[in-house]
Amino acid sequence: MTNTFYKYQGAGNDFVMIDNRQGNFNKKDAKYISFLCDRRFGIGADGLILLENHESADFKMVYFNADGNESSMCGNGGRCIVAFAKYLNIVDKATTFEAIDGMHKAVIDGETIQLQMQDVHDVNSYEKHVFLDTGSPHHVQIEKDLENLEIKSVGAKIRYGAPYHSEGTNVNFVSKIADDIFAVRTYERGVEGETLSCGTGVTAVALAMNYIGKTEKNLITLETKGGKLQVSFQKNGDSYQDIWLIGPAKQVFKGTIS
Ligand SMILES: N[C@H](CCC[C@H](N)C(=O)O)C(=O)O
């Protein structure tokens, strides 16, 4: 069983990172994964990420939420695993890897990682919110008083309510600062609370704000509690392509579990 653990954070979204190229980490042990992510009894993180071998791409990413269950794509985690692959000398300036939602390209520029996200062809806009999947499902709604929002209770109500129910969704609250700047707070499914940023979440917010006409820009800065992220994209009709999530990814520590 592995006993060397790394910790990475990308704009304050943090992850236990494990080199699982030997394949000896028990992915079925949800209890152990949630222990590792526990901020009191374990290492503490929003999620846990395994780097594994891949027959043709540079590596494979496997993502687990803090609740110990494998989940959908993690954008900040995707940027962090690229920084981890660089640290392990698996890659140098650019890479292609496989995640649960398919292949991703990435470019490494010091501590800034640019991660290409999957194309988005299905943006659903409703009276008070937008729903889209950017590798993970996201409910996006504009919020006037972002600062004072009781995000845990308001976010949970939406996440567990109709039409999401137990499968759930991530919930993003957004307020416009400028044509190319939006502030975002995210309630994350599987963490069941606010994270300091969410990569697929800010990607969803950037596309949603463009889709409902709050901005014409295609390079948008998202200000989160964990720091600034950028999203660039090309809009073709109602589809979004060439989507890139850009931001920092840092190794916080390397250690062993007693
Ligand atoms: N909690 C999300 C996955 C991680 C998303 C987030 N950490 C990101 O950076 O995209 C879900 O279960 O849909």
The ligand as an ORCA input file, in Angstrom:
! r2SCAN-3c Opt
* xyz 0 1
  N     -17.096     18.033     -6.673
  C     -17.236     17.934     -8.129
  C     -15.928     17.403     -8.760
  C     -14.766     18.342     -8.483
  C     -14.977     19.666     -9.106
  C     -14.037     20.774     -8.674
  N     -13.150     20.509     -7.581
  C     -13.271     21.331     -9.860
  O     -12.214     21.945     -9.675
  O     -13.795     21.191    -10.999
  C     -18.365     16.972     -8.457
  O     -18.516     15.963     -7.776
  O     -19.069     17.246     -9.443
*
